[in-house]
Amino acid sequence: MTEERTFAILFAATILSARKLIDCIESDKPNFAKDYFVEKAINEAAFVMEKIDKKWPEVESMETKE
């Protein structure tokens, strides 16, 4: 996996988890669901990237061939 794709998954996971995590961040109470929300968001982002890869496979550019 390229570095760009890794960052794309990270960005998507951040967006997917932000809505759920905002309550955890603003609260002073410990919240054990935080790890669950982050893990779920990462899995959802990876799923989306896999679907994109199937529909639009990565094409080698001339720069990577050299």
mmCIF file as gemmi writes it, N, C-alpha and C atoms, coordinates in Angstrom:
data_model
loop_
_atom_site.group_PDB
_atom_site.id
_atom_site.type_symbol
_atom_site.label_atom_id
_atom_site.label_alt_id
_atom_site.label_comp_id
_atom_site.label_asym_id
_atom_site.label_entity_id
_atom_site.label_seq_id
_atom_site.pdbx_PDB_ins_code
_atom_site.Cartn_x
_atom_site.Cartn_y
_atom_site.Cartn_z
_atom_site.occupancy
_atom_site.B_iso_or_equiv
_atom_site.pdbx_formal_charge
_atom_site.auth_seq_id
_atom_site.auth_asym_id
_atom_site.pdbx_PDB_model_num
ATOM 1 N N . MET Axp A 1 ? 0.844 -1.166 0 1 0 ? 1 A 1
ATOM 2 C CA . MET Axp A 1 ? 0 0 0 1 0 ? 1 A 1
ATOM 3 C C . MET Axp A 1 ? 0.893 1.234 0 1 0 ? 1 A 1
ATOM 4 N N . THR Axp A 2 ? 0.554 2.169 -0.861 1 0 ? 2 A 1
ATOM 5 C CA . THR Axp A 2 ? 1.364 3.375 -0.961 1 0 ? 2 A 1
ATOM 6 C C . THR Axp A 2 ? 1.08 4.304 0.212 1 0 ? 2 A 1
ATOM 7 N N . GLU Axp A 3 ? 1.994 5.225 0.408 1 0 ? 3 A 1
ATOM 8 C CA . GLU Axp A 3 ? 1.847 6.18 1.498 1 0 ? 3 A 1
ATOM 9 C C . GLU Axp A 3 ? 0.609 7.056 1.299 1 0 ? 3 A 1
ATOM 10 N N . GLU Axp A 4 ? 0.325 7.407 0.047 1 0 ? 4 A 1
ATOM 11 C CA . GLU Axp A 4 ? -0.839 8.24 -0.23 1 0 ? 4 A 1
ATOM 12 C C . GLU Axp A 4 ? -2.129 7.522 0.159 1 0 ? 4 A 1
ATOM 13 N N . ARG Axp A 5 ? -2.198 6.227 -0.14 1 0 ? 5 A 1
ATOM 14 C CA . ARG Axp A 5 ? -3.395 5.454 0.183 1 0 ? 5 A 1
ATOM 15 C C . ARG Axp A 5 ? -3.545 5.291 1.694 1 0 ? 5 A 1
ATOM 16 N N . THR Axp A 6 ? -2.431 5.148 2.385 1 0 ? 6 A 1
ATOM 17 C CA . THR Axp A 6 ? -2.474 5.051 3.84 1 0 ? 6 A 1
ATOM 18 C C . THR Axp A 6 ? -3.04 6.335 4.428 1 0 ? 6 A 1
ATOM 19 N N . PHE Axp A 7 ? -2.6 7.478 3.917 1 0 ? 7 A 1
ATOM 20 C CA . PHE Axp A 7 ? -3.119 8.753 4.393 1 0 ? 7 A 1
ATOM 21 C C . PHE Axp A 7 ? -4.592 8.922 4.031 1 0 ? 7 A 1
ATOM 22 N N . ALA Axp A 8 ? -4.996 8.401 2.884 1 0 ? 8 A 1
ATOM 23 C CA . ALA Axp A 8 ? -6.407 8.487 2.496 1 0 ? 8 A 1
ATOM 24 C C . ALA Axp A 8 ? -7.275 7.7 3.471 1 0 ? 8 A 1
ATOM 25 N N . ILE Axp A 9 ? -6.815 6.519 3.87 1 0 ? 9 A 1
ATOM 26 C CA . ILE Axp A 9 ? -7.565 5.722 4.843 1 0 ? 9 A 1
ATOM 27 C C . ILE Axp A 9 ? -7.599 6.429 6.189 1 0 ? 9 A 1
ATOM 28 N N . LEU Axp A 10 ? -6.485 6.99 6.601 1 0 ? 10 A 1
ATOM 29 C CA . LEU Axp A 10 ? -6.431 7.732 7.861 1 0 ? 10 A 1
ATOM 30 C C . LEU Axp A 10 ? -7.404 8.904 7.843 1 0 ? 10 A 1
ATOM 31 N N . PHE Axp A 11 ? -7.419 9.65 6.759 1 0 ? 11 A 1
ATOM 32 C CA . PHE Axp A 11 ? -8.303 10.806 6.635 1 0 ? 11 A 1
ATOM 33 C C . PHE Axp A 11 ? -9.765 10.38 6.676 1 0 ? 11 A 1
ATOM 34 N N . ALA Axp A 12 ? -10.099 9.338 5.917 1 0 ? 12 A 1
ATOM 35 C CA . ALA Axp A 12 ? -11.482 8.844 5.895 1 0 ? 12 A 1
ATOM 36 C C . ALA Axp A 12 ? -11.896 8.321 7.269 1 0 ? 12 A 1
ATOM 37 N N . ALA Axp A 13 ? -11.011 7.606 7.936 1 0 ? 13 A 1
ATOM 38 C CA . ALA Axp A 13 ? -11.324 7.078 9.264 1 0 ? 13 A 1
ATOM 39 C C . ALA Axp A 13 ? -11.534 8.215 10.266 1 0 ? 13 A 1
ATOM 40 N N . THR Axp A 14 ? -10.755 9.266 10.124 1 0 ? 14 A 1
ATOM 41 C CA . THR Axp A 14 ? -10.915 10.417 11.011 1 0 ? 14 A 1
ATOM 42 C C . THR Axp A 14 ? -12.288 11.046 10.832 1 0 ? 14 A 1
ATOM 43 N N . ILE Axp A 15 ? -12.701 11.209 9.597 1 0 ? 15 A 1
ATOM 44 C CA . ILE Axp A 15 ? -14.021 11.785 9.333 1 0 ? 15 A 1
ATOM 45 C C . ILE Axp A 15 ? -15.123 10.872 9.85 1 0 ? 15 A 1
ATOM 46 N N . LEU Axp A 16 ? -14.987 9.563 9.608 1 0 ? 16 A 1
ATOM 47 C CA . LEU Axp A 16 ? -16.012 8.621 10.036 1 0 ? 16 A 1
ATOM 48 C C . LEU Axp A 16 ? -16.137 8.541 11.556 1 0 ? 16 A 1
ATOM 49 N N . SER Axp A 17 ? -15.03 8.691 12.256 1 0 ? 17 A 1
ATOM 50 C CA . SER Axp A 17 ? -15.074 8.552 13.708 1 0 ? 17 A 1
ATOM 51 C C . SER Axp A 17 ? -15.293 9.872 14.445 1 0 ? 17 A 1
ATOM 52 N N . ALA Axp A 18 ? -15.107 10.994 13.785 1 0 ? 18 A 1
ATOM 53 C CA . ALA Axp A 18 ? -15.167 12.292 14.453 1 0 ? 18 A 1
ATOM 54 C C . ALA Axp A 18 ? -16.504 12.533 15.133 1 0 ? 18 A 1
ATOM 55 N N . ARG Axp A 19 ? -17.583 12.178 14.481 1 0 ? 19 A 1
ATOM 56 C CA . ARG Axp A 19 ? -18.912 12.419 15.041 1 0 ? 19 A 1
ATOM 57 C C . ARG Axp A 19 ? -19.1 11.677 16.365 1 0 ? 19 A 1
ATOM 58 N N . LYS Axp A 20 ? -18.623 10.445 16.418 1 0 ? 20 A 1
ATOM 59 C CA . LYS Axp A 20 ? -18.759 9.65 17.638 1 0 ? 20 A 1
ATOM 60 C C . LYS Axp A 20 ? -17.741 10.068 18.697 1 0 ? 20 A 1
ATOM 61 N N . LEU Axp A 21 ? -16.558 10.452 18.269 1 0 ? 21 A 1
ATOM 62 C CA . LEU Axp A 21 ? -15.495 10.763 19.22 1 0 ? 21 A 1
ATOM 63 C C . LEU Axp A 21 ? -15.637 12.126 19.868 1 0 ? 21 A 1
ATOM 64 N N . ILE Axp A 22 ? -16.387 13.022 19.262 1 0 ? 22 A 1
ATOM 65 C CA . ILE Axp A 22 ? -16.501 14.365 19.822 1 0 ? 22 A 1
ATOM 66 C C . ILE Axp A 22 ? -17.073 14.321 21.233 1 0 ? 22 A 1
ATOM 67 N N . ASP Axp A 23 ? -18.017 13.421 21.485 1 0 ? 23 A 1
ATOM 68 C CA . ASP Axp A 23 ? -18.575 13.287 22.836 1 0 ? 23 A 1
ATOM 69 C C . ASP Axp A 23 ? -17.521 12.786 23.815 1 0 ? 23 A 1
ATOM 70 N N . CYS Axp A 24 ? -16.657 11.879 23.353 1 0 ? 24 A 1
ATOM 71 C CA . CYS Axp A 24 ? -15.598 11.339 24.211 1 0 ? 24 A 1
ATOM 72 C C . CYS Axp A 24 ? -14.568 12.415 24.544 1 0 ? 24 A 1
ATOM 73 N N . ILE Axp A 25 ? -14.243 13.233 23.58 1 0 ? 25 A 1
ATOM 74 C CA . ILE Axp A 25 ? -13.211 14.242 23.759 1 0 ? 25 A 1
ATOM 75 C C . ILE Axp A 25 ? -13.683 15.339 24.711 1 0 ? 25 A 1
ATOM 76 N N . GLU Axp A 26 ? -14.94 15.739 24.566 1 0 ? 26 A 1
ATOM 77 C CA . GLU Axp A 26 ? -15.458 16.834 25.38 1 0 ? 26 A 1
ATOM 78 C C . GLU Axp A 26 ? -15.799 16.416 26.806 1 0 ? 26 A 1
ATOM 79 N N . SER Axp A 27 ? -15.886 15.134 27.051 1 0 ? 27 A 1
ATOM 80 C CA . SER Axp A 27 ? -16.246 14.642 28.377 1 0 ? 27 A 1
ATOM 81 C C . SER Axp A 27 ? -15 14.381 29.219 1 0 ? 27 A 1
ATOM 82 N N . ASP Axp A 28 ? -15.122 14.651 30.513 1 0 ? 28 A 1
ATOM 83 C CA . ASP Axp A 28 ? -14.023 14.354 31.437 1 0 ? 28 A 1
ATOM 84 C C . ASP Axp A 28 ? -14.076 12.909 31.927 1 0 ? 28 A 1
ATOM 85 N N . LYS Axp A 29 ? -15.178 12.249 31.668 1 0 ? 29 A 1
ATOM 86 C CA . LYS Axp A 29 ? -15.342 10.871 32.122 1 0 ? 29 A 1
ATOM 87 C C . LYS Axp A 29 ? -14.581 9.919 31.204 1 0 ? 29 A 1
ATOM 88 N N . PRO Axp A 30 ? -14.046 8.818 31.761 1 0 ? 30 A 1
ATOM 89 C CA . PRO Axp A 30 ? -13.403 7.83 30.896 1 0 ? 30 A 1
ATOM 90 C C . PRO Axp A 30 ? -14.448 7.153 30.013 1 0 ? 30 A 1
ATOM 91 N N . ASN Axp A 31 ? -14.086 6.936 28.774 1 0 ? 31 A 1
ATOM 92 C CA . ASN Axp A 31 ? -15.005 6.311 27.834 1 0 ? 31 A 1
ATOM 93 C C . ASN Axp A 31 ? -14.289 5.157 27.157 1 0 ? 31 A 1
ATOM 94 N N . PHE Axp A 32 ? -14.736 3.949 27.449 1 0 ? 32 A 1
ATOM 95 C CA . PHE Axp A 32 ? -14.09 2.766 26.905 1 0 ? 32 A 1
ATOM 96 C C . PHE Axp A 32 ? -14.532 2.464 25.474 1 0 ? 32 A 1
ATOM 97 N N . ALA Axp A 33 ? -15.525 3.177 24.991 1 0 ? 33 A 1
ATOM 98 C CA . ALA Axp A 33 ? -16 2.958 23.631 1 0 ? 33 A 1
ATOM 99 C C . ALA Axp A 33 ? -15.133 3.671 22.597 1 0 ? 33 A 1
ATOM 100 N N . LYS Axp A 34 ? -14.217 4.535 23.046 1 0 ? 34 A 1
ATOM 101 C CA . LYS Axp A 34 ? -13.394 5.307 22.117 1 0 ? 34 A 1
ATOM 102 C C . LYS Axp A 34 ? -12.605 4.393 21.177 1 0 ? 34 A 1
ATOM 103 N N . ASP Axp A 35 ? -11.964 3.369 21.732 1 0 ? 35 A 1
ATOM 104 C CA . ASP Axp A 35 ? -11.199 2.43 20.902 1 0 ? 35 A 1
ATOM 105 C C . ASP Axp A 35 ? -12.101 1.724 19.891 1 0 ? 35 A 1
ATOM 106 N N . TYR Axp A 36 ? -13.3 1.387 20.327 1 0 ? 36 A 1
ATOM 107 C CA . TYR Axp A 36 ? -14.249 0.72 19.43 1 0 ? 36 A 1
ATOM 108 C C . TYR Axp A 36 ? -14.595 1.62 18.251 1 0 ? 36 A 1
ATOM 109 N N . PHE Axp A 37 ? -14.896 2.883 18.521 1 0 ? 37 A 1
ATOM 110 C CA . PHE Axp A 37 ? -15.263 3.807 17.449 1 0 ? 37 A 1
ATOM 111 C C . PHE Axp A 37 ? -14.113 4.019 16.476 1 0 ? 37 A 1
ATOM 112 N N . VAL Axp A 38 ? -12.898 4.122 16.988 1 0 ? 38 A 1
ATOM 113 C CA . VAL Axp A 38 ? -11.733 4.312 16.126 1 0 ? 38 A 1
ATOM 114 C C . VAL Axp A 38 ? -11.514 3.07 15.267 1 0 ? 38 A 1
ATOM 115 N N . GLU Axp A 39 ? -11.554 1.897 15.875 1 0 ? 39 A 1
ATOM 116 C CA . GLU Axp A 39 ? -11.355 0.647 15.126 1 0 ? 39 A 1
ATOM 117 C C . GLU Axp A 39 ? -12.431 0.464 14.061 1 0 ? 39 A 1
ATOM 118 N N . LYS Axp A 40 ? -13.657 0.762 14.415 1 0 ? 40 A 1
ATOM 119 C CA . LYS Axp A 40 ? -14.759 0.648 13.451 1 0 ? 40 A 1
ATOM 120 C C . LYS Axp A 40 ? -14.563 1.607 12.282 1 0 ? 40 A 1
ATOM 121 N N . ALA Axp A 41 ? -14.143 2.825 12.563 1 0 ? 41 A 1
ATOM 122 C CA . ALA Axp A 41 ? -13.917 3.812 11.51 1 0 ? 41 A 1
ATOM 123 C C . ALA Axp A 41 ? -12.793 3.38 10.577 1 0 ? 41 A 1
ATOM 124 N N . ILE Axp A 42 ? -11.718 2.819 11.139 1 0 ? 42 A 1
ATOM 125 C CA . ILE Axp A 42 ? -10.61 2.338 10.312 1 0 ? 42 A 1
ATOM 126 C C . ILE Axp A 42 ? -11.09 1.221 9.4 1 0 ? 42 A 1
ATOM 127 N N . ASN Axp A 43 ? -11.859 0.296 9.937 1 0 ? 43 A 1
ATOM 128 C CA . ASN Axp A 43 ? -12.383 -0.808 9.132 1 0 ? 43 A 1
ATOM 129 C C . ASN Axp A 43 ? -13.307 -0.306 8.028 1 0 ? 43 A 1
ATOM 130 N N . GLU Axp A 44 ? -14.149 0.661 8.337 1 0 ? 44 A 1
ATOM 131 C CA . GLU Axp A 44 ? -15.047 1.22 7.327 1 0 ? 44 A 1
ATOM 132 C C . GLU Axp A 44 ? -14.261 1.944 6.239 1 0 ? 44 A 1
ATOM 133 N N . ALA Axp A 45 ? -13.247 2.691 6.63 1 0 ? 45 A 1
ATOM 134 C CA . ALA Axp A 45 ? -12.424 3.404 5.647 1 0 ? 45 A 1
ATOM 135 C C . ALA Axp A 45 ? -11.677 2.423 4.757 1 0 ? 45 A 1
ATOM 136 N N . ALA Axp A 46 ? -11.137 1.359 5.34 1 0 ? 46 A 1
ATOM 137 C CA . ALA Axp A 46 ? -10.431 0.348 4.554 1 0 ? 46 A 1
ATOM 138 C C . ALA Axp A 46 ? -11.39 -0.336 3.581 1 0 ? 46 A 1
ATOM 139 N N . PHE Axp A 47 ? -12.62 -0.583 4.015 1 0 ? 47 A 1
ATOM 140 C CA . PHE Axp A 47 ? -13.627 -1.187 3.15 1 0 ? 47 A 1
ATOM 141 C C . PHE Axp A 47 ? -13.921 -0.284 1.949 1 0 ? 47 A 1
ATOM 142 N N . VAL Axp A 48 ? -14.063 1.008 2.212 1 0 ? 48 A 1
ATOM 143 C CA . VAL Axp A 48 ? -14.321 1.961 1.132 1 0 ? 48 A 1
ATOM 144 C C . VAL Axp A 48 ? -13.147 1.979 0.156 1 0 ? 48 A 1
ATOM 145 N N . MET Axp A 49 ? -11.916 1.99 0.669 1 0 ? 49 A 1
ATOM 146 C CA . MET Axp A 49 ? -10.738 1.996 -0.202 1 0 ? 49 A 1
ATOM 147 C C . MET Axp A 49 ? -10.666 0.722 -1.044 1 0 ? 49 A 1
ATOM 148 N N . GLU Axp A 50 ? -11.037 -0.424 -0.469 1 0 ? 50 A 1
ATOM 149 C CA . GLU Axp A 50 ? -11.042 -1.676 -1.241 1 0 ? 50 A 1
ATOM 150 C C . GLU Axp A 50 ? -12.051 -1.608 -2.378 1 0 ? 50 A 1
ATOM 151 N N . LYS Axp A 51 ? -13.233 -1.042 -2.104 1 0 ? 51 A 1
ATOM 152 C CA . LYS Axp A 51 ? -14.244 -0.901 -3.157 1 0 ? 51 A 1
ATOM 153 C C . LYS Axp A 51 ? -13.741 0.021 -4.268 1 0 ? 51 A 1
ATOM 154 N N . ILE Axp A 52 ? -13.079 1.111 -3.881 1 0 ? 52 A 1
ATOM 155 C CA . ILE Axp A 52 ? -12.515 2.029 -4.873 1 0 ? 52 A 1
ATOM 156 C C . ILE Axp A 52 ? -11.447 1.317 -5.693 1 0 ? 52 A 1
ATOM 157 N N . ASP Axp A 53 ? -10.584 0.535 -5.036 1 0 ? 53 A 1
ATOM 158 C CA . ASP Axp A 53 ? -9.526 -0.196 -5.738 1 0 ? 53 A 1
ATOM 159 C C . ASP Axp A 53 ? -10.098 -1.185 -6.747 1 0 ? 53 A 1
ATOM 160 N N . LYS Axp A 54 ? -11.211 -1.818 -6.399 1 0 ? 54 A 1
ATOM 161 C CA . LYS Axp A 54 ? -11.828 -2.779 -7.327 1 0 ? 54 A 1
ATOM 162 C C . LYS Axp A 54 ? -12.42 -2.071 -8.542 1 0 ? 54 A 1
ATOM 163 N N . LYS Axp A 55 ? -13.035 -0.917 -8.296 1 0 ? 55 A 1
ATOM 164 C CA . LYS Axp A 55 ? -13.675 -0.192 -9.391 1 0 ? 55 A 1
ATOM 165 C C . LYS Axp A 55 ? -12.657 0.558 -10.246 1 0 ? 55 A 1
ATOM 166 N N . TRP Axp A 56 ? -11.654 1.156 -9.603 1 0 ? 56 A 1
ATOM 167 C CA . TRP Axp A 56 ? -10.624 1.913 -10.306 1 0 ? 56 A 1
ATOM 168 C C . TRP Axp A 56 ? -9.254 1.42 -9.851 1 0 ? 56 A 1
ATOM 169 N N . PRO Axp A 57 ? -8.756 0.339 -10.45 1 0 ? 57 A 1
ATOM 170 C CA . PRO Axp A 57 ? -7.452 -0.197 -10.029 1 0 ? 57 A 1
ATOM 171 C C . PRO Axp A 57 ? -6.336 0.827 -10.239 1 0 ? 57 A 1
ATOM 172 N N . GLU Axp A 58 ? -5.345 0.737 -9.365 1 0 ? 58 A 1
ATOM 173 C CA . GLU Axp A 58 ? -4.206 1.648 -9.434 1 0 ? 58 A 1
ATOM 174 C C . GLU Axp A 58 ? -3.407 1.335 -10.697 1 0 ? 58 A 1
ATOM 175 N N . VAL Axp A 59 ? -3.09 2.362 -11.467 1 0 ? 59 A 1
ATOM 176 C CA . VAL Axp A 59 ? -2.339 2.203 -12.706 1 0 ? 59 A 1
ATOM 177 C C . VAL Axp A 59 ? -0.921 2.691 -12.458 1 0 ? 59 A 1
ATOM 178 N N . GLU Axp A 60 ? 0.051 1.894 -12.902 1 0 ? 60 A 1
ATOM 179 C CA . GLU Axp A 60 ? 1.452 2.304 -12.732 1 0 ? 60 A 1
ATOM 180 C C . GLU Axp A 60 ? 1.733 3.496 -13.636 1 0 ? 60 A 1
ATOM 181 N N . SER Axp A 61 ? 2.361 4.492 -13.066 1 0 ? 61 A 1
ATOM 182 C CA . SER Axp A 61 ? 2.73 5.642 -13.873 1 0 ? 61 A 1
ATOM 183 C C . SER Axp A 61 ? 4.123 5.419 -14.46 1 0 ? 61 A 1
ATOM 184 N N . MET Axp A 62 ? 4.498 6.275 -15.364 1 0 ? 62 A 1
ATOM 185 C CA . MET Axp A 62 ? 5.82 6.174 -15.987 1 0 ? 62 A 1
ATOM 186 C C . MET Axp A 62 ? 6.937 6.375 -14.957 1 0 ? 62 A 1
ATOM 187 N N . GLU Axp A 63 ? 6.684 7.208 -13.942 1 0 ? 63 A 1
ATOM 188 C CA . GLU Axp A 63 ? 7.689 7.482 -12.924 1 0 ? 63 A 1
ATOM 189 C C . GLU Axp A 63 ? 8.016 6.249 -12.1 1 0 ? 63 A 1
ATOM 190 N N . THR Axp A 64 ? 7.012 5.419 -11.786 1 0 ? 64 A 1
ATOM 191 C CA . THR Axp A 64 ? 7.257 4.237 -10.952 1 0 ? 64 A 1
ATOM 192 C C . THR Axp A 64 ? 7.934 3.12 -11.748 1 0 ? 64 A 1
ATOM 193 N N . LYS Axp A 65 ? 7.817 3.132 -13.07 1 0 ? 65 A 1
ATOM 194 C CA . LYS Axp A 65 ? 8.442 2.102 -13.904 1 0 ? 65 A 1
ATOM 195 C C . LYS Axp A 65 ? 9.94 2.316 -14.029 1 0 ? 65 A 1
ATOM 196 N N . GLU Axp A 66 ? 10.383 3.56 -13.901 1 0 ? 66 A 1
ATOM 197 C CA . GLU Axp A 66 ? 11.798 3.861 -14.106 1 0 ? 66 A 1
ATOM 198 C C . GLU Axp A 66 ? 12.627 3.597 -12.899 1 0 ? 66 A 1
